[in-house]
């Protein structure tokens, strides 16, 4: 049997895991989730989610991958023979996520290109984003005129996939080197943007929005769902990615300390991003004489419309915009290739195909599937599918992982093994979280949000569009079963 690939060092693994965790989600998702979900009060569900599910599951995923020295499906199979499908399901979710994650990266490539001419387009930043770059149509079933896609987005998409190919086609040793740049660089850039933001007039007003709690919002179960969804998404849990990354570490390497380092780094960076975004929003509101509520927009509009508009009002705004989009790109690229790596590891472990070829095929296939999201109706599909994948599938995969280890294998023994090799020991709380707390909370949240979903269609989209979103999510599940039932070459 061939030897498993290895990271160059422990720090290469930690850096790559941080690179996976810290991504567009920290800047593009976290601030708007906070904004939607009770401002400062959101920290409570977020920390609860982090402690009861995020960190315990990250430890679990590291352990699964390291023990089995294999990607998600084989690692879960080693826990119990009937759970291989959960691993494939996770990988299918990752596959779908990469289709549109790369499209968001493509928007960033476009914005990097246009950032230099920020003063020209910023007075119409909204039109620029929707009409010029994305060329958005009137609804999910309106693909506009031939060729149905927005060319700037397609070109950016091609650049995203070519970059991913070049980085991971030669294995994790090269990844370990790339993350030496793509992890620290965006943090330095973010720091510059935080300092710039905090020294602007009106920044305090904006920050109030980020920091001042609205406790009444916590009564809404969807906010708790968003917190768990955000923690899972942000820590890259439930996608099989971390399992694959951990499988490239030697069997006796540290788990617990690494998991704490990675998750705390990720949260710290999300929090920093909140400061950068909200202080700048405060400045924008101040400059335009509006209340902060009126300048905050939901969704990607925050990073692609509002933030650039605010930058355009500052001296050297175009340069800051360039830094901002370089930051988004370097944040995103290591997250994107980590997902790809997770899927490739799963396929390679089961069937033994050459990794280089698999990466090439993956990039071409994902580029083609990404065309849906690069189409003129792409933004709607991105929103719908992101909702189902990140707010349901991830949590379900997490739930099944907890059940597999907590109920179908010896979790106390798992804790002993983890403790033997880690810098510090896990208490019994970890077992309790995996076995009882996380599953109960996950079931409660999934149940209540399903109820809400049935009461009120997501964002008022037509039911046929939502049905397609559900079908795509369900097909990930079915594909999971199918892959698990196929015969493989290794480990069978
Ligand atoms: N954690 C990444 C982010 O916050 O943007 C997204 C992500 C990367 C999710 C890798 C899942 C994954 F496997």
Boltz pocket constraint, residues with backbone or C-beta under 6 A from the ligand:
constraints:
  - pocket:
      binder: B
      contacts: [[A, 20], [A, 21], [A, 22], [A, 23], [A, 24], [A, 25], [A, 26], [A, 94], [A, 232], [A, 233], [A, 234], [A, 235], [A, 236], [A, 237], [A, 239], [A, 240], [A, 241], [A, 242], [A, 335], [A, 336], [A, 338], [A, 339], [A, 342]]
      max_distance: 6.0
